[in-house]
Amino acid sequence: MDKTGGKRTLTYLEQLKQKTLNQENYGGVIKEEDAKIEVRDCPECGAGRAFNAGLTTCAYCGFKFMDVRLSDGVHIKKENNS
């Protein structure tokens, strides 16, 4: 209350602060978890690469991570698909 006995209205800045305190996150509650990345090093040259199951050769030295013969399929062709 102010000096005259009436209710004091909030300033614009006070209204904004009140809105920020009352608002909710758009995505709901935030779940905290440790950051992680799956990385595999090339055994031949030691170059790091992000783990990707479709990657068959090292981009730096050409080491073959998997020696698989591919056949034509619906989404996979005989050449390297990585």
Phi and psi in degrees as GROMACS dihedral restraints (atoms count N, CA, C in turn):
[ dihedral_restraints ]
;  ai    aj    ak    al  type     phi  dphi    fc
    3     4     5     6     1   -93.4    20    10
    4     5     6     7     1  -172.5    20    10
    6     7     8     9     1   -67.2    20    10
    7     8     9    10     1   -23.4    20    10
    9    10    11    12     1   -85.6    20    10
   10    11    12    13     1    -5.8    20    10
   12    13    14    15     1    96.6    20    10
   13    14    15    16     1    -7.1    20    10
   15    16    17    18     1   -90.1    20    10
   16    17    18    19     1   172.3    20    10
   18    19    20    21     1   -74.6    20    10
   19    20    21    22     1   138.5    20    10
   21    22    23    24     1   -85.2    20    10
   22    23    24    25     1   130.8    20    10
   24    25    26    27     1   -83.7    20    10
   25    26    27    28     1   147.6    20    10
   27    28    29    30     1   -76.5    20    10
   28    29    30    31     1   144.1    20    10
   30    31    32    33     1   -72.9    20    10
   31    32    33    34     1   168.0    20    10
   33    34    35    36     1   -58.8    20    10
   34    35    36    37     1   -43.8    20    10
   36    37    38    39     1   -63.9    20    10
   37    38    39    40     1   -41.3    20    10
   39    40    41    42     1   -65.3    20    10
   40    41    42    43     1   -36.1    20    10
   42    43    44    45     1   -65.5    20    10
   43    44    45    46     1   -42.3    20    10
   45    46    47    48     1   -62.8    20    10
   46    47    48    49     1   -42.9    20    10
   48    49    50    51     1   -61.8    20    10
   49    50    51    52     1   -40.8    20    10
   51    52    53    54     1   -64.9    20    10
   52    53    54    55     1   -40.2    20    10
   54    55    56    57     1   -64.0    20    10
   55    56    57    58     1   -41.0    20    10
   57    58    59    60     1   -66.6    20    10
   58    59    60    61     1   -33.9    20    10
   60    61    62    63     1   -70.5    20    10
   61    62    63    64     1   -29.6    20    10
   63    64    65    66     1   -94.3    20    10
   64    65    66    67     1   -10.4    20    10
   66    67    68    69     1   -76.7    20    10
   67    68    69    70     1   156.0    20    10
   69    70    71    72     1  -110.4    20    10
   70    71    72    73     1   158.3    20    10
   72    73    74    75     1   -69.9    20    10
   73    74    75    76     1   144.9    20    10
   75    76    77    78     1   -64.8    20    10
   76    77    78    79     1   -38.6    20    10
   78    79    80    81     1   -88.5    20    10
   79    80    81    82     1     7.1    20    10
   81    82    83    84     1    90.0    20    10
   82    83    84    85     1  -156.2    20    10
   84    85    86    87     1   -72.2    20    10
   85    86    87    88     1   135.3    20    10
   87    88    89    90     1   -84.2    20    10
   88    89    90    91     1   125.3    20    10
   90    91    92    93     1   -95.9    20    10
   91    92    93    94     1   119.5    20    10
   93    94    95    96     1   -85.3    20    10
   94    95    96    97     1   133.6    20    10
   96    97    98    99     1  -147.0    20    10
   97    98    99   100     1   157.1    20    10
   99   100   101   102     1   -69.5    20    10
  100   101   102   103     1   143.7    20    10
  102   103   104   105     1   -69.8    20    10
  103   104   105   106     1   144.1    20    10
  105   106   107   108     1  -150.8    20    10
  106   107   108   109     1   155.0    20    10
  108   109   110   111     1  -148.6    20    10
  109   110   111   112     1   138.5    20    10
  111   112   113   114     1   -93.3    20    10
  112   113   114   115     1   118.2    20    10
  114   115   116   117     1  -127.6    20    10
  115   116   117   118     1   141.5    20    10
  117   118   119   120     1  -128.4    20    10
  118   119   120   121     1   135.1    20    10
  120   121   122   123     1   -92.8    20    10
  121   122   123   124     1   145.8    20    10
  123   124   125   126     1   -71.4    20    10
  124   125   126   127     1   126.3    20    10
  126   127   128   129     1   -69.6    20    10
  127   128   129   130     1   -17.6    20    10
  129   130   131   132     1   -85.2    20    10
  130   131   132   133     1   -52.6    20    10
  132   133   134   135     1  -113.9    20    10
  133   134   135   136     1   -10.8    20    10
  135   136   137   138     1    84.4    20    10
  136   137   138   139     1     3.6    20    10
  138   139   140   141     1   -67.9    20    10
  139   140   141   142     1   135.8    20    10
  141   142   143   144     1   -84.1    20    10
  142   143   144   145     1   149.1    20    10
  144   145   146   147     1  -148.9    20    10
  145   146   147   148     1   148.9    20    10
  147   148   149   150     1   -67.3    20    10
  148   149   150   151     1   136.8    20    10
  150   151   152   153     1   -67.8    20    10
  151   152   153   154     1   123.5    20    10
  153   154   155   156     1  -142.8    20    10
  154   155   156   157     1   120.3    20    10
  156   157   158   159     1   -61.7    20    10
  157   158   159   160     1   -22.6    20    10
  159   160   161   162     1   -87.2    20    10
  160   161   162   163     1    -8.5    20    10
  162   163   164   165     1   -80.5    20    10
  163   164   165   166     1   122.5    20    10
  165   166   167   168     1  -107.6    20    10
  166   167   168   169     1   -22.1    20    10
  168   169   170   171     1  -133.7    20    10
  169   170   171   172     1   154.1    20    10
  171   172   173   174     1   -74.4    20    10
  172   173   174   175     1   134.4    20    10
  174   175   176   177     1   -72.3    20    10
  175   176   177   178     1   -20.2    20    10
  177   178   179   180     1   -93.4    20    10
  178   179   180   181     1   -48.6    20    10
  180   181   182   183     1  -112.3    20    10
  181   182   183   184     1   -10.8    20    10
  183   184   185   186     1    86.1    20    10
  184   185   186   187     1     6.8    20    10
  186   187   188   189     1   -58.2    20    10
  187   188   189   190     1   135.7    20    10
  189   190   191   192     1   -90.7    20    10
  190   191   192   193     1   115.6    20    10
  192   193   194   195     1   -72.6    20    10
  193   194   195   196     1   -34.0    20    10
  195   196   197   198     1  -142.4    20    10
  196   197   198   199     1   137.8    20    10
  198   199   200   201     1  -108.8    20    10
  199   200   201   202     1    87.6    20    10
  201   202   203   204     1  -120.1    20    10
  202   203   204   205     1   134.9    20    10
  204   205   206   207     1   -87.3    20    10
  205   206   207   208     1   120.2    20    10
  207   208   209   210     1   -93.6    20    10
  208   209   210   211     1   146.9    20    10
  210   211   212   213     1  -120.7    20    10
  211   212   213   214     1   157.2    20    10
  213   214   215   216     1   -63.3    20    10
  214   215   216   217     1   133.3    20    10
  216   217   218   219     1  -136.9    20    10
  217   218   219   220     1  -162.1    20    10
  219   220   221   222     1   -68.5    20    10
  220   221   222   223     1   -48.1    20    10
  222   223   224   225     1  -114.3    20    10
  223   224   225   226     1    -7.6    20    10
  225   226   227   228     1  -114.5    20    10
  226   227   228   229     1   133.0    20    10
  228   229   230   231     1  -108.3    20    10
  229   230   231   232     1   168.6    20    10
  231   232   233   234     1   -64.1    20    10
  232   233   234   235     1   -28.1    20    10
  234   235   236   237     1   -77.9    20    10
  235   236   237   238     1   172.5    20    10
  237   238   239   240     1   -62.8    20    10
  238   239   240   241     1   122.3    20    10
  240   241   242   243     1   -97.8    20    10
  241   242   243   244     1     9.3    20    10
